[in-house]
Amino acid sequence: MEENMEEGQTQKGCSECCIKCLSGIPYASLIATILLYAGVALFCGCGHEALSGTVTILQNYFEVVRSPVDALDVFTMIDILKYVIYGVAAAFFVYGILLMVEGFFTTGAIRDLYGDFKITTCGRCVSAWFIMLTYIFMLAWLGVTAFTSLPVFMYFNIWNTCQNTTLVEGANLCFDLRQFGIVTTNEEKKVCTGSEKFYKMCESNELDLTFHLFVCALAGAGAAVIAMVASVSVLIRNYTTLMTQSLGKYCTRF
């Protein structure tokens, strides 16, 4: 009888411990971090491959040649964008971990483990700094989303024309890279409907794949914006709660 009672108390103690641990998880911060990682991974991975596909299309169908000298041509800019993507992936991997740590430290988990606590001046400064930095990153991702929409629009026009080749028969439509600022005005790099290059480009896998990769990169940038908005909201909620409840008895669990 006593053994059964001890087993019941042990099971009850384990259940209470699990419930206490689960109640201390910052679910909003966790969801925002997962969404941030998913968006950044989608943007960086698809964006990198889309840039590589753009290089192939420019060289094979528009006959754009890499400059032999160290000039700032379209290929150099693409290489720079690839290195920027590497930096963004590494930076936001670290920043996501920091946001998650900030979320855990502003929940009731620390209070439940170590007793009541008060937020220090340093803690308030760190929380305010995270709010400001996350807000700046949100604005930066809005700019990235707007910038990513430009190649999506350009590729959509080309892809849509290729999907409706029967409708443009007899029309002399040309895709001139000078219109997009990819090459200088002195260079004439264009592909016109009805030409052999146009049909080869439309039938190739590079155009369709590159277009959809840019669309996925745009979706990833949008997901990162949503994650940044959610993170700012959570950080402001946590900071406000910690400031108003200065005794630390009612810590938020966001």
C-alpha positions as CSV (number, residue, x, y, z in Angstrom):
1,M,0.0,0.0,0.0
2,E,2.8,2.4,1.0
3,E,4.7,1.4,-2.2
4,N,1.7,2.3,-4.4
5,M,1.3,5.6,-2.6
6,E,5.0,6.4,-3.2
7,E,4.7,5.5,-6.9
8,G,1.7,7.7,-7.2
9,Q,3.5,10.6,-5.6
10,T,6.5,10.1,-7.8
11,Q,4.3,10.0,-10.9
12,K,2.5,13.1,-9.7
13,G,5.8,14.8,-9.1
14,C,7.0,14.0,-12.6
15,S,3.8,15.3,-14.1
16,E,3.9,18.6,-12.2
17,C,7.6,19.0,-13.2
18,C,6.7,18.4,-16.9
19,I,3.8,20.9,-16.7
20,K,6.0,23.5,-15.0
21,C,8.7,23.1,-17.7
22,L,6.2,23.3,-20.5
23,S,4.5,26.4,-19.0
24,G,7.8,28.2,-18.9
25,I,8.5,27.8,-22.6
26,P,8.1,31.1,-24.5
27,Y,5.9,29.8,-27.3
28,A,5.5,33.1,-29.1
29,S,9.3,33.6,-29.2
30,L,9.7,30.0,-30.3
31,I,7.2,30.4,-33.2
32,A,8.8,33.7,-34.3
33,T,12.3,32.1,-34.2
34,I,11.2,29.1,-36.2
35,L,9.5,31.3,-38.8
36,L,12.6,33.5,-38.9
37,Y,14.8,30.5,-39.6
38,A,12.5,29.1,-42.2
39,G,12.2,32.5,-44.0
40,V,16.0,33.2,-43.9
41,A,16.8,29.6,-45.1
42,L,14.3,29.9,-47.9
43,F,15.5,33.3,-49.0
44,C,19.2,32.4,-48.8
45,G,19.0,29.0,-50.4
46,C,16.6,29.9,-53.2
47,G,18.2,33.3,-53.7
48,H,21.7,31.8,-54.1
49,E,20.5,29.3,-56.7
50,A,18.4,31.8,-58.5
51,L,21.5,34.1,-58.9
52,S,23.4,31.2,-60.3
53,G,20.7,30.5,-62.8
54,T,20.7,34.1,-63.8
55,V,24.4,33.9,-64.6
56,T,23.7,30.9,-66.9
57,I,20.8,32.7,-68.7
58,L,22.8,35.8,-69.2
59,Q,25.8,33.9,-70.6
60,N,23.9,31.4,-72.8
61,Y,21.0,33.4,-74.2
62,F,21.9,37.1,-73.9
63,E,25.6,36.5,-74.6
64,V,26.7,38.7,-71.8
65,V,30.5,38.2,-71.2
66,R,32.2,38.7,-67.9
67,S,34.5,41.7,-67.9
68,P,38.2,40.7,-68.1
69,V,39.2,43.6,-65.9
70,D,38.1,44.3,-62.3
71,A,35.1,46.3,-63.3
72,L,31.7,46.4,-61.6
73,D,29.7,44.5,-64.1
74,V,26.5,42.4,-63.5
75,F,28.5,39.3,-62.7
76,T,30.6,41.1,-60.0
77,M,27.4,42.4,-58.5
78,I,25.9,38.8,-58.5
79,D,29.0,37.6,-56.7
80,I,28.7,40.3,-54.1
81,L,25.1,39.4,-53.5
82,K,26.0,35.8,-53.0
83,Y,28.5,36.8,-50.3
84,V,25.8,39.0,-48.7
85,I,23.6,36.0,-48.6
86,Y,26.3,34.0,-46.8
87,G,26.6,36.8,-44.2
88,V,22.8,37.1,-43.8
89,A,22.5,33.3,-43.2
90,A,25.2,33.3,-40.5
91,A,24.1,36.6,-38.8
92,F,20.5,35.6,-38.5
93,F,21.3,32.1,-37.3
94,V,23.1,33.8,-34.3
95,Y,20.4,36.4,-33.9
96,G,17.7,33.8,-33.8
97,I,19.5,32.1,-30.9
98,L,19.8,35.4,-29.0
99,L,16.1,36.1,-29.5
100,M,15.3,32.7,-28.2
101,V,17.5,33.2,-25.1
102,E,15.9,36.6,-24.5
103,G,12.5,35.0,-24.7
104,F,13.4,32.4,-22.1
105,F,14.9,34.9,-19.7
106,T,11.8,37.0,-19.7
107,T,9.4,34.2,-18.8
108,G,8.5,32.8,-15.5
109,A,10.9,29.9,-15.9
110,I,13.7,31.6,-14.1
111,R,11.4,32.8,-11.4
112,D,10.1,29.2,-10.9
113,L,13.6,27.8,-10.7
114,Y,15.5,30.4,-8.7
115,G,12.7,32.2,-6.9
116,D,11.4,35.8,-7.3
117,F,13.8,38.1,-9.1
118,K,13.9,41.8,-10.1
119,I,15.0,43.0,-13.5
120,T,18.2,44.9,-13.3
121,T,19.2,48.1,-15.1
122,C,21.4,46.1,-17.4
123,G,18.5,43.7,-18.2
124,R,16.3,46.7,-19.1
125,C,19.0,48.1,-21.4
126,V,19.5,44.7,-23.1
127,S,15.7,44.3,-23.6
128,A,15.4,47.9,-25.1
129,W,18.5,47.2,-27.3
130,F,16.9,44.1,-28.7
131,I,13.7,45.9,-29.4
132,M,15.5,48.6,-31.3
133,L,17.7,46.2,-33.2
134,T,14.8,43.9,-34.2
135,Y,12.9,46.9,-35.4
136,I,15.8,47.9,-37.6
137,F,16.1,44.4,-39.0
138,M,12.3,44.4,-39.7
139,L,12.8,47.6,-41.8
140,A,15.8,46.0,-43.5
141,W,13.8,42.9,-44.4
142,L,11.1,45.1,-45.8
143,G,13.7,46.6,-48.1
144,V,15.0,43.2,-49.1
145,T,11.4,42.1,-49.9
146,A,10.9,45.1,-52.2
147,F,14.3,44.5,-53.8
148,T,13.6,40.8,-54.4
149,S,10.3,41.7,-56.1
150,L,12.2,43.3,-59.0
151,P,13.8,40.1,-60.5
152,V,10.5,38.4,-59.9
153,F,8.7,41.0,-62.0
154,M,11.3,40.8,-64.7
155,Y,11.3,37.0,-64.9
156,F,7.5,36.9,-64.8
157,N,7.4,39.0,-67.9
158,I,9.8,36.7,-69.7
159,W,8.2,33.5,-68.4
160,N,4.6,34.7,-69.2
161,T,5.7,35.6,-72.8
162,C,7.2,32.1,-73.2
163,Q,4.0,30.5,-71.9
164,N,2.0,32.4,-74.5
165,T,4.2,32.0,-77.5
166,T,1.2,31.4,-79.8
167,L,-0.3,34.8,-78.9
168,V,2.9,36.7,-79.7
169,E,3.5,35.1,-83.1
170,G,4.1,37.9,-85.6
171,A,4.8,40.5,-82.9
172,N,8.3,41.7,-82.6
173,L,8.8,41.8,-78.8
174,C,12.3,42.1,-77.4
175,F,13.8,41.7,-74.0
176,D,16.5,44.3,-73.8
177,L,18.8,44.1,-70.8
178,R,19.5,47.9,-71.1
179,Q,15.9,48.5,-69.9
180,F,16.8,46.8,-66.6
181,G,20.2,48.5,-66.1
182,I,22.0,45.1,-66.3
183,V,24.3,46.3,-69.1
184,T,25.4,49.7,-70.2
185,T,23.6,51.7,-72.9
186,N,26.4,51.1,-75.3
187,E,25.9,47.3,-75.3
188,E,23.0,45.8,-77.2
189,K,22.1,42.6,-75.4
190,K,18.5,41.5,-76.2
191,V,16.5,38.5,-77.2
192,C,13.5,38.9,-79.5
193,T,10.4,36.7,-80.0
194,G,10.7,34.6,-83.0
195,S,14.4,34.1,-82.8
196,E,16.1,30.8,-82.2
197,K,17.5,32.0,-78.9
198,F,14.1,33.0,-77.6
199,Y,12.7,29.5,-78.3
200,K,15.7,27.8,-76.7
201,M,15.4,30.0,-73.6
202,C,11.7,29.2,-73.3
203,E,12.3,25.5,-73.7
204,S,15.2,25.4,-71.2
205,N,14.8,24.5,-67.6
206,E,16.9,27.4,-66.4
207,L,14.2,30.0,-67.0
208,D,11.4,28.2,-65.3
209,L,13.6,27.1,-62.4
210,T,15.1,30.5,-61.9
211,F,11.8,32.3,-62.0
212,H,10.3,30.0,-59.3
213,L,13.4,30.1,-57.2
214,F,13.1,33.9,-57.1
215,V,9.4,33.5,-56.1
216,C,10.4,31.3,-53.3
217,A,13.1,33.7,-52.2
218,L,10.5,36.5,-52.2
219,A,8.2,34.3,-50.0
220,G,11.2,33.7,-47.6
221,A,11.8,37.4,-47.3
222,G,8.1,37.9,-46.6
223,A,8.2,35.2,-43.9
224,A,11.3,36.9,-42.3
225,V,9.3,40.2,-42.2
226,I,6.4,38.5,-40.4
227,A,8.9,36.9,-38.0
228,M,10.5,40.3,-37.3
229,V,7.1,41.9,-36.7
230,A,6.2,39.0,-34.3
231,S,9.5,39.3,-32.5
232,V,9.1,43.1,-32.0
233,S,5.6,42.6,-30.6
234,V,6.9,39.9,-28.2
235,L,9.9,41.9,-27.1
236,I,7.8,45.0,-26.4
237,R,5.2,42.9,-24.5
238,N,7.9,41.3,-22.4
239,Y,9.7,44.6,-21.8
240,T,6.4,46.4,-20.8
241,T,5.5,43.6,-18.4
242,L,8.9,43.5,-16.8
243,M,8.9,47.2,-16.3
244,T,5.4,47.5,-14.9
245,Q,5.7,44.4,-12.6
246,S,8.9,45.6,-11.1
247,L,8.6,43.1,-8.3
248,G,8.9,40.2,-10.7
249,K,5.9,38.4,-9.4
250,Y,4.0,38.4,-12.7
251,C,6.4,37.7,-15.5
252,T,5.1,37.3,-19.0
253,R,5.3,33.9,-20.7
254,F,5.6,35.2,-24.2
